[in-house]
Amino acid sequence: MKTILIQIKDPRVYKLLQDLEELNILEIVKQKEFEKLSEKYAGKLSSDVADEMQEYVKKNREEC
């Protein structure tokens, strides 16, 4: 079984998905809003490591 993420552009589609769920064709999985990666990982690296990574990225971009 695979899980995919879809964006519903028409409210009528949600009713269709609910009907498919009732037929045991699919399952609607509730998902929380996406969190920005910058917010999710804020403060996870020490400032020294972050500075080294920024310098590494800057150096590699200049080489290209």
PQR file of N, CA, C, O and H, with PARSE charges and radii, in Angstrom:
ATOM      1  N   MET A   1       0.849  -1.165   0.000 -0.4000 1.5000
ATOM      2  CA  MET A   1       0.000   0.000   0.000 -0.0000 2.0000
ATOM      3  C   MET A   1       0.897   1.231   0.000  0.5500 1.7000
ATOM      4  O   MET A   1       1.904   1.261   0.707 -0.5500 1.4000
ATOM      5  N   LYS A   2       0.546   2.241  -0.780 -0.4000 1.5000
ATOM      6  CA  LYS A   2       1.315   3.470  -0.857 -0.0000 2.0000
ATOM      7  C   LYS A   2       0.496   4.626  -0.307  0.5500 1.7000
ATOM      8  O   LYS A   2      -0.730   4.644  -0.413 -0.5500 1.4000
ATOM      9  H   LYS A   2      -0.272   2.217  -1.355  0.4000 1.0000
ATOM     10  N   THR A   3       1.182   5.573   0.273 -0.4000 1.5000
ATOM     11  CA  THR A   3       0.542   6.789   0.743 -0.0000 2.0000
ATOM     12  C   THR A   3       0.993   7.927  -0.156  0.5500 1.7000
ATOM     13  O   THR A   3       2.185   8.092  -0.414 -0.5500 1.4000
ATOM     14  H   THR A   3       2.178   5.559   0.359  0.4000 1.0000
ATOM     15  N   ILE A   4       0.031   8.711  -0.631 -0.4000 1.5000
ATOM     16  CA  ILE A   4       0.351   9.858  -1.465 -0.0000 2.0000
ATOM     17  C   ILE A   4      -0.332  11.091  -0.887  0.5500 1.7000
ATOM     18  O   ILE A   4      -1.292  10.990  -0.123 -0.5500 1.4000
ATOM     19  H   ILE A   4      -0.938   8.577  -0.421  0.4000 1.0000
ATOM     20  N   LEU A   5       0.170  12.231  -1.261 -0.4000 1.5000
ATOM     21  CA  LEU A   5      -0.400  13.497  -0.827 -0.0000 2.0000
ATOM     22  C   LEU A   5      -1.028  14.153  -2.051  0.5500 1.7000
ATOM     23  O   LEU A   5      -0.388  14.265  -3.096 -0.5500 1.4000
ATOM     24  H   LEU A   5       0.950  12.314  -1.882  0.4000 1.0000
ATOM     25  N   ILE A   6      -2.274  14.583  -1.921 -0.4000 1.5000
ATOM     26  CA  ILE A   6      -2.937  15.270  -3.017 -0.0000 2.0000
ATOM     27  C   ILE A   6      -3.463  16.607  -2.522  0.5500 1.7000
ATOM     28  O   ILE A   6      -3.724  16.794  -1.334 -0.5500 1.4000
ATOM     29  H   ILE A   6      -2.793  14.492  -1.071  0.4000 1.0000
ATOM     30  N   GLN A   7      -3.610  17.520  -3.449 -0.4000 1.5000
ATOM     31  CA  GLN A   7      -4.201  18.814  -3.131 -0.0000 2.0000
ATOM     32  C   GLN A   7      -5.553  18.882  -3.828  0.5500 1.7000
ATOM     33  O   GLN A   7      -5.646  18.746  -5.048 -0.5500 1.4000
ATOM     34  H   GLN A   7      -3.398  17.369  -4.415  0.4000 1.0000
ATOM     35  N   ILE A   8      -6.591  19.092  -3.041 -0.4000 1.5000
ATOM     36  CA  ILE A   8      -7.950  19.140  -3.584 -0.0000 2.0000
ATOM     37  C   ILE A   8      -8.247  20.548  -4.049  0.5500 1.7000
ATOM     38  O   ILE A   8      -8.145  21.501  -3.277 -0.5500 1.4000
ATOM     39  H   ILE A   8      -6.516  19.202  -2.050  0.4000 1.0000
ATOM     40  N   LYS A   9      -8.617  20.678  -5.321 -0.4000 1.5000
ATOM     41  CA  LYS A   9      -8.900  21.992  -5.895 -0.0000 2.0000
ATOM     42  C   LYS A   9     -10.387  22.269  -6.015  0.5500 1.7000
ATOM     43  O   LYS A   9     -10.794  23.403  -6.269 -0.5500 1.4000
ATOM     44  H   LYS A   9      -8.700  19.904  -5.947  0.4000 1.0000
ATOM     45  N   ASP A  10     -11.190  21.250  -5.835 -0.4000 1.5000
ATOM     46  CA  ASP A  10     -12.635  21.408  -5.936 -0.0000 2.0000
ATOM     47  C   ASP A  10     -13.260  20.676  -4.751  0.5500 1.7000
ATOM     48  O   ASP A  10     -12.978  19.496  -4.541 -0.5500 1.4000
ATOM     49  H   ASP A  10     -10.860  20.329  -5.628  0.4000 1.0000
ATOM     50  N   PRO A  11     -14.102  21.355  -3.974 -0.5600 1.5000
ATOM     51  CA  PRO A  11     -14.682  20.731  -2.781  0.2800 2.0000
ATOM     52  C   PRO A  11     -15.484  19.465  -3.074  0.5500 1.7000
ATOM     53  O   PRO A  11     -15.648  18.621  -2.193 -0.5500 1.4000
ATOM     54  N   ARG A  12     -15.977  19.327  -4.283 -0.4000 1.5000
ATOM     55  CA  ARG A  12     -16.748  18.131  -4.638 -0.0000 2.0000
ATOM     56  C   ARG A  12     -15.880  16.881  -4.634  0.5500 1.7000
ATOM     57  O   ARG A  12     -16.382  15.773  -4.441 -0.5500 1.4000
ATOM     58  H   ARG A  12     -15.844  20.013  -4.999  0.4000 1.0000
ATOM     59  N   VAL A  13     -14.605  17.052  -4.842 -0.4000 1.5000
ATOM     60  CA  VAL A  13     -13.691  15.913  -4.880 -0.0000 2.0000
ATOM     61  C   VAL A  13     -13.606  15.246  -3.512  0.5500 1.7000
ATOM     62  O   VAL A  13     -13.469  14.026  -3.424 -0.5500 1.4000
ATOM     63  H   VAL A  13     -14.198  17.951  -4.998  0.4000 1.0000
ATOM     64  N   TYR A  14     -13.687  16.032  -2.455 -0.4000 1.5000
ATOM     65  CA  TYR A  14     -13.609  15.454  -1.117 -0.0000 2.0000
ATOM     66  C   TYR A  14     -14.750  14.473  -0.881  0.5500 1.7000
ATOM     67  O   TYR A  14     -14.546  13.421  -0.276 -0.5500 1.4000
ATOM     68  H   TYR A  14     -13.798  17.023  -2.526  0.4000 1.0000
ATOM     69  N   LYS A  15     -15.931  14.800  -1.344 -0.4000 1.5000
ATOM     70  CA  LYS A  15     -17.079  13.891  -1.228 -0.0000 2.0000
ATOM     71  C   LYS A  15     -16.804  12.610  -2.012  0.5500 1.7000
ATOM     72  O   LYS A  15     -17.121  11.516  -1.545 -0.5500 1.4000
ATOM     73  H   LYS A  15     -16.097  15.655  -1.836  0.4000 1.0000
ATOM     74  N   LEU A  16     -16.225  12.739  -3.180 -0.4000 1.5000
ATOM     75  CA  LEU A  16     -15.869  11.569  -3.982 -0.0000 2.0000
ATOM     76  C   LEU A  16     -14.863  10.688  -3.240  0.5500 1.7000
ATOM     77  O   LEU A  16     -14.992   9.464  -3.230 -0.5500 1.4000
ATOM     78  H   LEU A  16     -15.967  13.628  -3.559  0.4000 1.0000
ATOM     79  N   LEU A  17     -13.877  11.308  -2.628 -0.4000 1.5000
ATOM     80  CA  LEU A  17     -12.896  10.544  -1.859 -0.0000 2.0000
ATOM     81  C   LEU A  17     -13.545   9.840  -0.669  0.5500 1.7000
ATOM     82  O   LEU A  17     -13.191   8.705  -0.348 -0.5500 1.4000
ATOM     83  H   LEU A  17     -13.772  12.303  -2.637  0.4000 1.0000
ATOM     84  N   GLN A  18     -14.478  10.503  -0.026 -0.4000 1.5000
ATOM     85  CA  GLN A  18     -15.196   9.873   1.087 -0.0000 2.0000
ATOM     86  C   GLN A  18     -15.998   8.665   0.600  0.5500 1.7000
ATOM     87  O   GLN A  18     -16.069   7.647   1.289 -0.5500 1.4000
ATOM     88  H   GLN A  18     -14.765  11.424  -0.287  0.4000 1.0000
ATOM     89  N   ASP A  19     -16.599   8.777  -0.581 -0.4000 1.5000
ATOM     90  CA  ASP A  19     -17.333   7.646  -1.152 -0.0000 2.0000
ATOM     91  C   ASP A  19     -16.394   6.474  -1.436  0.5500 1.7000
ATOM     92  O   ASP A  19     -16.746   5.321  -1.188 -0.5500 1.4000
ATOM     93  H   ASP A  19     -16.542   9.604  -1.140  0.4000 1.0000
ATOM     94  N   LEU A  20     -15.215   6.766  -1.949 -0.4000 1.5000
ATOM     95  CA  LEU A  20     -14.230   5.708  -2.213 -0.0000 2.0000
ATOM     96  C   LEU A  20     -13.742   5.079  -0.916  0.5500 1.7000
ATOM     97  O   LEU A  20     -13.431   3.888  -0.883 -0.5500 1.4000
ATOM     98  H   LEU A  20     -14.929   7.703  -2.151  0.4000 1.0000
ATOM     99  N   GLU A  21     -13.675   5.853   0.134 -0.4000 1.5000
ATOM    100  CA  GLU A  21     -13.283   5.312   1.432 -0.0000 2.0000
ATOM    101  C   GLU A  21     -14.354   4.347   1.954  0.5500 1.7000
ATOM    102  O   GLU A  21     -14.031   3.301   2.516 -0.5500 1.4000
ATOM    103  H   GLU A  21     -13.928   6.820   0.108  0.4000 1.0000
ATOM    104  N   GLU A  22     -15.623   4.703   1.766 -0.4000 1.5000
ATOM    105  CA  GLU A  22     -16.714   3.834   2.202 -0.0000 2.0000
ATOM    106  C   GLU A  22     -16.703   2.504   1.460  0.5500 1.7000
ATOM    107  O   GLU A  22     -17.147   1.488   1.994 -0.5500 1.4000
ATOM    108  H   GLU A  22     -15.886   5.553   1.310  0.4000 1.0000
ATOM    109  N   LEU A  23     -16.194   2.510   0.231 -0.4000 1.5000
ATOM    110  CA  LEU A  23     -16.106   1.285  -0.570 -0.0000 2.0000
ATOM    111  C   LEU A  23     -14.814   0.508  -0.281  0.5500 1.7000
ATOM    112  O   LEU A  23     -14.519  -0.486  -0.945 -0.5500 1.4000
ATOM    113  H   LEU A  23     -15.833   3.336  -0.203  0.4000 1.0000
ATOM    114  N   ASN A  24     -14.053   0.969   0.713 -0.4000 1.5000
ATOM    115  CA  ASN A  24     -12.769   0.348   1.080 -0.0000 2.0000
ATOM    116  C   ASN A  24     -11.767   0.333  -0.067  0.5500 1.7000
ATOM    117  O   ASN A  24     -10.957  -0.586  -0.185 -0.5500 1.4000
ATOM    118  H   ASN A  24     -14.293   1.776   1.252  0.4000 1.0000
ATOM    119  N   ILE A  25     -11.831   1.343  -0.898 -0.4000 1.5000
ATOM    120  CA  ILE A  25     -10.877   1.478  -1.998 -0.0000 2.0000
ATOM    121  C   ILE A  25      -9.666   2.282  -1.543  0.5500 1.7000
ATOM    122  O   ILE A  25      -8.542   2.029  -1.976 -0.5500 1.4000
ATOM    123  H   ILE A  25     -12.489   2.089  -0.802  0.4000 1.0000
ATOM    124  N   LEU A  26      -9.903   3.245  -0.673 -0.4000 1.5000
ATOM    125  CA  LEU A  26      -8.811   4.043  -0.139 -0.0000 2.0000
ATOM    126  C   LEU A  26      -9.142   4.467   1.280  0.5500 1.7000
ATOM    127  O   LEU A  26     -10.267   4.295   1.750 -0.5500 1.4000
ATOM    128  H   LEU A  26     -10.816   3.450  -0.320  0.4000 1.0000
ATOM    129  N   GLU A  27      -8.150   5.022   1.952 -0.4000 1.5000
ATOM    130  CA  GLU A  27      -8.350   5.519   3.310 -0.0000 2.0000
ATOM    131  C   GLU A  27      -7.883   6.970   3.349  0.5500 1.7000
ATOM    132  O   GLU A  27      -6.785   7.287   2.892 -0.5500 1.4000
ATOM    133  H   GLU A  27      -7.237   5.162   1.570  0.4000 1.0000
ATOM    134  N   ILE A  28      -8.703   7.830   3.886 -0.4000 1.5000
ATOM    135  CA  ILE A  28      -8.334   9.229   4.039 -0.0000 2.0000
ATOM    136  C   ILE A  28      -7.547   9.354   5.336  0.5500 1.7000
ATOM    137  O   ILE A  28      -8.040   9.019   6.413 -0.5500 1.4000
ATOM    138  H   ILE A  28      -9.595   7.572   4.257  0.4000 1.0000
ATOM    139  N   VAL A  29      -6.324   9.838   5.216 -0.4000 1.5000
ATOM    140  CA  VAL A  29      -5.450   9.995   6.368 -0.0000 2.0000
ATOM    141  C   VAL A  29      -5.344  11.483   6.655  0.5500 1.7000
ATOM    142  O   VAL A  29      -4.916  12.259   5.800 -0.5500 1.4000
ATOM    143  H   VAL A  29      -5.923  10.110   4.341  0.4000 1.0000
ATOM    144  N   LYS A  30      -5.729  11.871   7.843 -0.4000 1.5000
ATOM    145  CA  LYS A  30      -5.638  13.275   8.225 -0.0000 2.0000
ATOM    146  C   LYS A  30      -4.173  13.628   8.435  0.5500 1.7000
ATOM    147  O   LYS A  30      -3.409  12.847   9.002 -0.5500 1.4000
ATOM    148  H   LYS A  30      -6.076  11.240   8.537  0.4000 1.0000
ATOM    149  N   GLN A  31      -3.795  14.799   7.978 -0.4000 1.5000
ATOM    150  CA  GLN A  31      -2.401  15.215   8.108 -0.0000 2.0000
ATOM    151  C   GLN A  31      -2.355  16.652   8.584  0.5500 1.7000
ATOM    152  O   GLN A  31      -3.137  17.493   8.141 -0.5500 1.4000
ATOM    153  H   GLN A  31      -4.416  15.434   7.518  0.4000 1.0000
ATOM    154  N   LYS A  32      -1.432  16.924   9.490 -0.4000 1.5000
ATOM    155  CA  LYS A  32      -1.289  18.285   9.976 -0.0000 2.0000
ATOM    156  C   LYS A  32      -0.644  19.140   8.887  0.5500 1.7000
ATOM    157  O   LYS A  32      -0.070  18.620   7.931 -0.5500 1.4000
ATOM    158  H   LYS A  32      -0.797  16.240   9.850  0.4000 1.0000
ATOM    159  N   GLU A  33      -0.745  20.421   9.043 -0.4000 1.5000
ATOM    160  CA  GLU A  33      -0.143  21.343   8.088 -0.0000 2.0000
ATOM    161  C   GLU A  33       1.362  21.123   8.034  0.5500 1.7000
ATOM    162  O   GLU A  33       1.983  20.735   9.023 -0.5500 1.4000
ATOM    163  H   GLU A  33      -1.212  20.844   9.820  0.4000 1.0000
ATOM    164  N   PHE A  34       1.932  21.375   6.874 -0.4000 1.5000
ATOM    165  CA  PHE A  34       3.367  21.220   6.712 -0.0000 2.0000
ATOM    166  C   PHE A  34       4.112  22.291   7.482  0.5500 1.7000
ATOM    167  O   PHE A  34       3.720  23.458   7.496 -0.5500 1.4000
ATOM    168  H   PHE A  34       1.428  21.690   6.070  0.4000 1.0000
ATOM    169  N   GLU A  35       5.175  21.881   8.112 -0.4000 1.5000
ATOM    170  CA  GLU A  35       6.018  22.800   8.858 -0.0000 2.0000
ATOM    171  C   GLU A  35       7.226  23.128   7.992  0.5500 1.7000
ATOM    172  O   GLU A  35       7.814  22.239   7.376 -0.5500 1.4000
ATOM    173  H   GLU A  35       5.493  20.934   8.101  0.4000 1.0000
ATOM    174  N   LYS A  36       7.595  24.398   7.947 -0.4000 1.5000
ATOM    175  CA  LYS A  36       8.766  24.789   7.170 -0.0000 2.0000
ATOM    176  C   LYS A  36       9.996  24.090   7.747  0.5500 1.7000
ATOM    177  O   LYS A  36      10.149  23.973   8.962 -0.5500 1.4000
ATOM    178  H   LYS A  36       7.118  25.120   8.448  0.4000 1.0000
ATOM    179  N   LEU A  37      10.862  23.632   6.856 -0.4000 1.5000
ATOM    180  CA  LEU A  37      12.067  22.946   7.318 -0.0000 2.0000
ATOM    181  C   LEU A  37      12.930  23.863   8.168  0.5500 1.7000
ATOM    182  O   LEU A  37      13.561  23.410   9.124 -0.5500 1.4000
ATOM    183  H   LEU A  37      10.738  23.727   5.869  0.4000 1.0000
ATOM    184  N   SER A  38      12.966  25.157   7.829 -0.4000 1.5000
ATOM    185  CA  SER A  38      13.770  26.082   8.617 -0.0000 2.0000
ATOM    186  C   SER A  38      13.251  26.169  10.053  0.5500 1.7000
ATOM    187  O   SER A  38      14.036  26.325  10.988 -0.5500 1.4000
ATOM    188  H   SER A  38      12.454  25.525   7.053  0.4000 1.0000
ATOM    189  N   GLU A  39      11.941  26.069  10.230 -0.4000 1.5000
ATOM    190  CA  GLU A  39      11.371  26.087  11.570 -0.0000 2.0000
ATOM    191  C   GLU A  39      11.567  24.744  12.270  0.5500 1.7000
ATOM    192  O   GLU A  39      11.823  24.688  13.473 -0.5500 1.4000
ATOM    193  H   GLU A  39      11.303  25.942   9.470  0.4000 1.0000
ATOM    194  N   LYS A  40      11.443  23.670  11.502 -0.4000 1.5000
ATOM    195  CA  LYS A  40      11.553  22.342  12.078 -0.0000 2.0000
ATOM    196  C   LYS A  40      12.949  22.072  12.635  0.5500 1.7000
ATOM    197  O   LYS A  40      13.098  21.450  13.686 -0.5500 1.4000
ATOM    198  H   LYS A  40      11.235  23.715  10.525  0.4000 1.0000
ATOM    199  N   TYR A  41      13.963  22.543  11.921 -0.4000 1.5000
ATOM    200  CA  TYR A  41      15.330  22.243  12.321 -0.0000 2.0000
ATOM    201  C   TYR A  41      16.061  23.421  12.951  0.5500 1.7000
ATOM    202  O   TYR A  41      17.274  23.353  13.153 -0.5500 1.4000
ATOM    203  H   TYR A  41      13.842  23.048  11.067  0.4000 1.0000
ATOM    204  N   ALA A  42      15.354  24.488  13.261 -0.4000 1.5000
ATOM    205  CA  ALA A  42      15.977  25.644  13.890 -0.0000 2.0000
ATOM    206  C   ALA A  42      16.610  25.239  15.217  0.5500 1.7000
ATOM    207  O   ALA A  42      15.972  24.610  16.061 -0.5500 1.4000
ATOM    208  H   ALA A  42      14.369  24.542  13.097  0.4000 1.0000
ATOM    209  N   GLY A  43      17.869  25.609  15.384 -0.4000 1.5000
ATOM    210  CA  GLY A  43      18.559  25.322  16.638 -0.0000 2.0000
ATOM    211  C   GLY A  43      19.097  23.918  16.768  0.5500 1.7000
ATOM    212  O   GLY A  43      19.616  23.565  17.826 -0.5500 1.4000
ATOM    213  H   GLY A  43      18.387  26.120  14.699  0.4000 1.0000
ATOM    214  N   LYS A  44      18.994  23.101  15.735 -0.4000 1.5000
ATOM    215  CA  LYS A  44      19.459  21.711  15.819 -0.0000 2.0000
ATOM    216  C   LYS A  44      20.973  21.598  15.646  0.5500 1.7000
ATOM    217  O   LYS A  44      21.587  20.660  16.155 -0.5500 1.4000
ATOM    218  H   LYS A  44      18.572  23.388  14.875  0.4000 1.0000
ATOM    219  N   LEU A  45      21.576  22.548  14.931 -0.4000 1.5000
ATOM    220  CA  LEU A  45      23.021  22.528  14.733 -0.0000 2.0000
ATOM    221  C   LEU A  45      23.659  23.612  15.584  0.5500 1.7000
ATOM    222  O   LEU A  45      23.069  24.663  15.831 -0.5500 1.4000
ATOM    223  H   LEU A  45      21.078  23.310  14.517  0.4000 1.0000
ATOM    224  N   SER A  46      24.862  23.334  16.019 -0.4000 1.5000
ATOM    225  CA  SER A  46      25.584  24.387  16.731 -0.0000 2.0000
ATOM    226  C   SER A  46      25.944  25.481  15.728  0.5500 1.7000
ATOM    227  O   SER A  46      26.020  25.225  14.526 -0.5500 1.4000
ATOM    228  H   SER A  46      25.341  22.480  15.817  0.4000 1.0000
ATOM    229  N   SER A  47      26.159  26.674  16.212 -0.4000 1.5000
ATOM    230  CA  SER A  47      26.460  27.785  15.301 -0.0000 2.0000
ATOM    231  C   SER A  47      27.765  27.543  14.552  0.5500 1.7000
ATOM    232  O   SER A  47      27.901  27.969  13.405 -0.5500 1.4000
ATOM    233  H   SER A  47      26.097  26.882  17.188  0.4000 1.0000
ATOM    234  N   ASP A  48      28.735  26.863  15.182 -0.4000 1.5000
ATOM    235  CA  ASP A  48      30.002  26.558  14.505 -0.0000 2.0000
ATOM    236  C   ASP A  48      29.778  25.641  13.311  0.5500 1.7000
ATOM    237  O   ASP A  48      30.298  25.890  12.223 -0.5500 1.4000
ATOM    238  H   ASP A  48      28.625  26.517  16.114  0.4000 1.0000
ATOM    239  N   VAL A  49      29.011  24.592  13.512 -0.4000 1.5000
ATOM    240  CA  VAL A  49      28.731  23.645  12.430 -0.0000 2.0000
ATOM    241  C   VAL A  49      27.930  24.338  11.328  0.5500 1.7000
ATOM    242  O   VAL A  49      28.199  24.136  10.144 -0.5500 1.4000
ATOM    243  H   VAL A  49      28.589  24.389  14.396  0.4000 1.0000
ATOM    244  N   ALA A  50      26.961  25.142  11.708 -0.4000 1.5000
ATOM    245  CA  ALA A  50      26.148  25.861  10.720 -0.0000 2.0000
ATOM    246  C   ALA A  50      27.015  26.808   9.895  0.5500 1.7000
ATOM    247  O   ALA A  50      26.850  26.899   8.679 -0.5500 1.4000
ATOM    248  H   ALA A  50      26.742  25.306  12.670  0.4000 1.0000
ATOM    249  N   ASP A  51      27.935  27.512  10.548 -0.4000 1.5000
ATOM    250  CA  ASP A  51      28.834  28.420   9.827 -0.0000 2.0000
ATOM    251  C   ASP A  51      29.728  27.657   8.859  0.5500 1.7000
ATOM    252  O   ASP A  51      29.960  28.111   7.738 -0.5500 1.4000
ATOM    253  H   ASP A  51      28.069  27.439  11.536  0.4000 1.0000
ATOM    254  N   GLU A  52      30.233  26.499   9.284 -0.4000 1.5000
ATOM    255  CA  GLU A  52      31.065  25.674   8.407 -0.0000 2.0000
ATOM    256  C   GLU A  52      30.276  25.206   7.188  0.5500 1.7000
ATOM    257  O   GLU A  52      30.787  25.204   6.069 -0.5500 1.4000
ATOM    258  H   GLU A  52      30.044  26.130  10.195  0.4000 1.0000
ATOM    259  N   MET A  53      29.036  24.813   7.416 -0.4000 1.5000
ATOM    260  CA  MET A  53      28.204  24.350   6.305 -0.0000 2.0000
ATOM    261  C   MET A  53      27.911  25.490   5.339  0.5500 1.7000
ATOM    262  O   MET A  53      27.951  25.295   4.124 -0.5500 1.4000
ATOM    263  H   MET A  53      28.621  24.814   8.325  0.4000 1.0000
ATOM    264  N   GLN A  54      27.617  26.674   5.860 -0.4000 1.5000
ATOM    265  CA  GLN A  54      27.354  27.828   5.003 -0.0000 2.0000
ATOM    266  C   GLN A  54      28.583  28.161   4.154  0.5500 1.7000
ATOM    267  O   GLN A  54      28.461  28.458   2.965 -0.5500 1.4000
ATOM    268  H   GLN A  54      27.584  26.832   6.847  0.4000 1.0000
ATOM    269  N   GLU A  55      29.750  28.110   4.764 -0.4000 1.5000
ATOM    270  CA  GLU A  55      30.993  28.385   4.038 -0.0000 2.0000
ATOM    271  C   GLU A  55      31.230  27.334   2.957  0.5500 1.7000
ATOM    272  O   GLU A  55      31.657  27.662   1.850 -0.5500 1.4000
ATOM    273  H   GLU A  55      29.848  27.869   5.729  0.4000 1.0000
ATOM    274  N   TYR A  56      30.956  26.083   3.275 -0.4000 1.5000
ATOM    275  CA  TYR A  56      31.108  24.993   2.308 -0.0000 2.0000
ATOM    276  C   TYR A  56      30.182  25.200   1.106  0.5500 1.7000
ATOM    277  O   TYR A  56      30.603  25.050  -0.041 -0.5500 1.4000
ATOM    278  H   TYR A  56      30.609  25.816   4.175  0.4000 1.0000
ATOM    279  N   VAL A  57      28.940  25.539   1.373 -0.4000 1.5000
ATOM    280  CA  VAL A  57      27.971  25.760   0.294 -0.0000 2.0000
ATOM    281  C   VAL A  57      28.400  26.946  -0.559  0.5500 1.7000
ATOM    282  O   VAL A  57      28.362  26.879  -1.787 -0.5500 1.4000
ATOM    283  H   VAL A  57      28.599  25.660   2.305  0.4000 1.0000
ATOM    284  N   LYS A  58      28.806  28.031   0.092 -0.4000 1.5000
ATOM    285  CA  LYS A  58      29.243  29.230  -0.633 -0.0000 2.0000
ATOM    286  C   LYS A  58      30.430  28.908  -1.545  0.5500 1.7000
ATOM    287  O   LYS A  58      30.468  29.328  -2.702 -0.5500 1.4000
ATOM    288  H   LYS A  58      28.837  28.085   1.090  0.4000 1.0000
ATOM    289  N   LYS A  59      31.390  28.163  -1.012 -0.4000 1.5000
ATOM    290  CA  LYS A  59      32.589  27.796  -1.771 -0.0000 2.0000
ATOM    291  C   LYS A  59      32.213  26.938  -2.985  0.5500 1.7000
ATOM    292  O   LYS A  59      32.725  27.162  -4.082 -0.5500 1.4000
ATOM    293  H   LYS A  59      31.360  27.822  -0.073  0.4000 1.0000
ATOM    294  N   ASN A  60      31.332  25.971  -2.795 -0.4000 1.5000
ATOM    295  CA  ASN A  60      30.939  25.099  -3.901 -0.0000 2.0000
ATOM    296  C   ASN A  60      30.133  25.844  -4.964  0.5500 1.7000
ATOM    297  O   ASN A  60      30.259  25.542  -6.151 -0.5500 1.4000
ATOM    298  H   ASN A  60      30.916  25.789  -1.904  0.4000 1.0000
ATOM    299  N   ARG A  61      29.327  26.790  -4.568 -0.4000 1.5000
ATOM    300  CA  ARG A  61      28.580  27.587  -5.547 -0.0000 2.0000
ATOM    301  C   ARG A  61      29.506  28.438  -6.394  0.5500 1.7000
ATOM    302  O   ARG A  61      29.243  28.644  -7.579 -0.5500 1.4000
ATOM    303  H   ARG A  61      29.225  27.035  -3.604  0.4000 1.0000
ATOM    304  N   GLU A  62      30.576  28.932  -5.816 -0.4000 1.5000
ATOM    305  CA  GLU A  62      31.538  29.753  -6.552 -0.0000 2.0000
ATOM    306  C   GLU A  62      32.301  28.904  -7.570  0.5500 1.7000
ATOM    307  O   GLU A  62      32.716  29.421  -8.608 -0.5500 1.4000
ATOM    308  H   GLU A  62      30.791  28.765  -4.853  0.4000 1.0000
ATOM    309  N   GLU A  63      32.491  27.634  -7.298 -0.4000 1.5000
ATOM    310  CA  GLU A  63      33.215  26.741  -8.206 -0.0000 2.0000
ATOM    311  C   GLU A  63      32.416  26.403  -9.449  0.5500 1.7000
ATOM    312  O   GLU A  63      33.001  26.098 -10.488 -0.5500 1.4000
ATOM    313  H   GLU A  63      32.154  27.214  -6.456  0.4000 1.0000
ATOM    314  N   CYS A  64      31.106  26.447  -9.370 -0.4000 1.5000
ATOM    315  CA  CYS A  64      30.264  26.054 -10.505 -0.0000 2.0000
ATOM    316  C   CYS A  64      30.186  27.076 -11.563  0.5500 1.7000
ATOM    317  O   CYS A  64      29.512  26.870 -12.572 -0.5500 1.4000
ATOM    318  H   CYS A  64      30.631  26.695  -8.525  0.4000 1.0000
TER
END
